Amino acid sequence: LLIASLGWVFDIFEGQIFVASMNDAMPDLLGTLRNDPSVRAWNDVAFGSFLLGGALGGVVFGVVSDRIGRSKTMIITILFYSMFTCFSAFAQAPWQMVALRFLVAMGVGGEWAVASAMVAEVMPKRSRPVMSSIFHASSVFGSLLAAATIALLIGNEQLNASLAARGIDGWRVGFAIGALP
């Protein structure tokens, strides 16, 4: 339950880190201002890509988990979404961010599908509803973690100025932190 819940927390973190930083990331990638209509258009494409990747990842990694086991697949999916979130820190163009969001979501969708099935399968029948509730409720911490990370990296003017002086965008650091899981 703990590993599945932590995986789910970081799933949500990986998904929400873009939401929390998109108003800084996409204009930077486009070389334009936040209010440029192309920023919203690319952000919408990135969201759509993420949704498609999550659906595909749930199916693909669900099949994989039936073949090689839930634990091994959960490890693979966590590595998958962590690696591609970290790679997002190095995106140089909007299409790269869109492609990476798709790949992140494949891991996220796969991890959720595998972890939720694992919790349902391994918990004793009498405690299964409570354990499933704990697992699903843990996702809130991923949103909080992403919001806090971006607030610290982008919302903190002193830290942001320090990063900028070194030629580092705060939103990129947020994505690089995605490698931690």
C-alpha positions as CSV (number, residue, x, y, z in Angstrom):
1,L,0.0,0.0,0.0
2,L,2.8,2.4,0.9
3,I,4.7,1.8,-2.3
4,A,1.6,1.9,-4.5
5,S,0.5,5.2,-2.8
6,L,3.9,6.8,-3.1
7,G,3.8,5.8,-6.8
8,W,0.4,7.4,-7.1
9,V,1.6,10.6,-5.3
10,F,4.5,10.9,-7.7
11,D,2.2,10.1,-10.7
12,I,0.1,13.1,-9.8
13,F,3.2,15.2,-9.2
14,E,4.5,14.3,-12.6
15,G,1.1,15.2,-14.2
16,Q,0.7,18.4,-12.2
17,I,4.2,19.8,-12.6
18,F,3.3,20.8,-16.1
19,V,0.0,22.4,-15.0
20,A,1.8,24.4,-12.3
21,S,4.6,25.5,-14.7
22,M,2.9,25.8,-18.1
23,N,2.5,29.5,-18.0
24,D,6.3,29.8,-17.7
25,A,7.4,26.8,-19.7
26,M,5.4,27.1,-22.9
27,P,6.1,30.9,-23.5
28,D,9.8,30.2,-22.9
29,L,9.8,27.3,-25.4
30,L,7.9,29.4,-27.9
31,G,10.0,32.5,-27.3
32,T,6.9,34.6,-26.8
33,L,4.8,36.2,-24.1
34,R,2.3,34.5,-21.9
35,N,-0.7,36.1,-23.5
36,D,0.2,35.0,-27.0
37,P,-2.6,32.7,-28.3
38,S,-0.1,30.1,-29.4
39,V,0.8,29.5,-25.7
40,R,-2.7,28.4,-24.9
41,A,-2.9,26.3,-28.1
42,W,0.3,24.4,-27.4
43,N,-0.8,23.9,-23.7
44,D,-4.0,22.4,-24.9
45,V,-2.2,20.1,-27.3
46,A,0.1,19.1,-24.4
47,F,-2.9,18.3,-22.2
48,G,-4.5,16.3,-25.0
49,S,-1.3,14.4,-25.5
50,F,-1.1,13.7,-21.8
51,L,-4.6,12.3,-21.7
52,L,-4.0,10.0,-24.7
53,G,-0.7,8.8,-23.2
54,G,-2.3,8.0,-19.9
55,A,-5.0,5.9,-21.6
56,L,-2.6,4.1,-23.8
57,G,-0.2,3.5,-20.9
58,G,-2.9,2.0,-18.7
59,V,-3.7,-0.5,-21.5
60,V,-0.1,-1.3,-22.5
61,F,1.3,-1.6,-19.0
62,G,-1.8,-3.5,-17.8
63,V,-1.1,-6.2,-20.4
64,V,2.6,-6.1,-19.5
65,S,1.8,-6.6,-15.8
66,D,-0.3,-9.6,-16.6
67,R,2.8,-11.1,-18.3
68,I,5.7,-10.1,-16.0
69,G,3.9,-9.3,-12.7
70,R,2.6,-6.2,-11.0
71,S,5.6,-5.4,-8.9
72,K,8.1,-5.5,-11.8
73,T,5.7,-3.5,-14.0
74,M,5.1,-0.9,-11.3
75,I,8.9,-0.4,-11.1
76,I,9.1,0.0,-14.8
77,T,6.3,2.5,-15.0
78,I,7.8,4.6,-12.1
79,L,11.1,4.7,-13.9
80,F,9.3,5.5,-17.2
81,Y,7.4,8.5,-15.9
82,S,10.3,9.8,-13.8
83,M,12.8,9.6,-16.6
84,F,10.6,11.4,-19.1
85,T,9.6,14.1,-16.7
86,C,13.3,14.7,-16.1
87,F,13.8,14.8,-19.9
88,S,11.1,17.5,-20.0
89,A,13.5,19.9,-18.3
90,F,15.7,19.8,-21.4
91,A,12.9,20.4,-23.9
92,Q,13.8,23.1,-26.4
93,A,10.6,23.3,-28.5
94,P,6.9,23.0,-27.8
95,W,6.6,19.8,-29.9
96,Q,9.3,18.2,-27.6
97,M,7.2,19.1,-24.5
98,V,4.1,17.6,-26.1
99,A,5.9,14.3,-27.0
100,L,7.4,14.1,-23.5
101,R,4.1,14.8,-21.9
102,F,2.7,11.8,-23.8
103,L,5.5,9.5,-22.6
104,V,5.2,10.8,-19.0
105,A,1.5,10.0,-19.2
106,M,2.1,6.5,-20.5
107,G,4.1,5.8,-17.3
108,V,1.5,7.6,-15.1
109,G,-1.4,5.7,-16.7
110,G,0.4,2.4,-16.4
111,E,1.5,3.0,-12.8
112,W,-2.0,3.9,-11.7
113,A,-3.6,0.8,-13.5
114,V,-1.0,-1.6,-12.1
115,A,-0.9,-0.1,-8.5
116,S,-4.7,0.0,-8.2
117,A,-4.9,-3.6,-9.3
118,M,-2.1,-4.6,-7.0
119,V,-3.8,-3.0,-4.0
120,A,-7.1,-4.7,-4.8
121,E,-5.4,-8.0,-5.2
122,V,-3.1,-8.2,-2.2
123,M,-5.2,-6.6,0.5
124,P,-7.4,-8.9,2.6
125,K,-11.0,-8.7,1.5
126,R,-12.3,-7.1,4.8
127,S,-9.8,-4.2,4.5
128,R,-9.8,-3.8,0.8
129,P,-12.3,-0.8,0.6
130,V,-10.3,1.2,3.2
131,M,-7.0,0.4,1.6
132,S,-8.3,1.3,-1.8
133,S,-9.6,4.6,-0.4
134,I,-6.2,5.4,1.2
135,F,-4.5,4.6,-2.1
136,H,-6.8,6.8,-4.2
137,A,-6.8,9.7,-1.6
138,S,-3.0,9.8,-1.6
139,S,-3.1,11.5,-5.0
140,V,-3.9,14.8,-3.4
141,F,-0.4,14.9,-2.0
142,G,1.0,14.8,-5.5
143,S,-0.9,18.0,-6.4
144,L,0.3,19.7,-3.3
145,L,3.9,18.6,-3.9
146,A,3.8,20.0,-7.5
147,A,2.2,23.3,-6.4
148,A,4.7,23.7,-3.6
149,T,7.6,22.8,-5.9
150,I,6.7,25.4,-8.5
151,A,5.8,28.0,-5.9
152,L,9.2,27.6,-4.4
153,L,11.0,27.6,-7.8
154,I,9.0,30.2,-9.7
155,G,7.1,32.1,-7.0
156,N,10.1,32.7,-4.9
157,E,11.6,35.9,-6.5
158,Q,15.0,35.6,-4.7
159,L,15.5,31.9,-5.7
160,N,14.1,32.5,-9.2
161,A,16.6,35.5,-9.6
162,S,19.4,33.3,-8.4
163,L,18.5,30.6,-10.8
164,A,18.1,33.1,-13.7
165,A,21.5,34.6,-12.9
166,R,22.9,31.1,-13.6
167,G,20.9,30.8,-16.8
168,I,18.5,28.3,-15.3
169,D,14.7,28.5,-15.7
170,G,12.8,27.6,-12.5
171,W,10.3,25.5,-14.4
172,R,13.1,23.3,-15.8
173,V,14.3,22.5,-12.2
174,G,10.7,21.5,-11.4
175,F,10.8,18.9,-14.2
176,A,14.3,17.8,-13.2
177,I,13.0,17.0,-9.7
178,G,10.7,14.5,-11.4
179,A,13.6,12.1,-11.5
180,L,13.5,11.7,-7.7
181,P,10.9,8.8,-7.7
